[in-house]
Amino acid sequence: VVNDSKGWHKIGETTVDFSREMDEVKVIGADKFASLMFKVTDAPIDLVELEVYYESGDNQTIKVGYPIKAPGQSKEIDLNGGERSIKKIVFVYKTVPNYKDKKAHVEIWGLKTNSDK
């Protein structure tokens, strides 16, 4: 992420499949966000939980527990403490069987509020 303006920014993306049910996305650059959102295309997933690791050394576990259709997106997921620098996000999911055996493409978006400026 190189842009520090207010609004939603794509943090990372990955393609998930039936073999692994956990993925990790490292966040580099302008990495301060107040909320997260997952966007899913190609195939649905059941987002179980997130583990958000902050630059400060602490982490936050967020239980999600609902499916995301494809195409579709999660609800806005607020982070503890307002806008914070994120080191990485580990997310646990279940792939939802689909008749075409498609792999889900997942994008993670972060909301910059620039509340500290």
Disulfide bonds with the S-S distance in Angstrom:
none
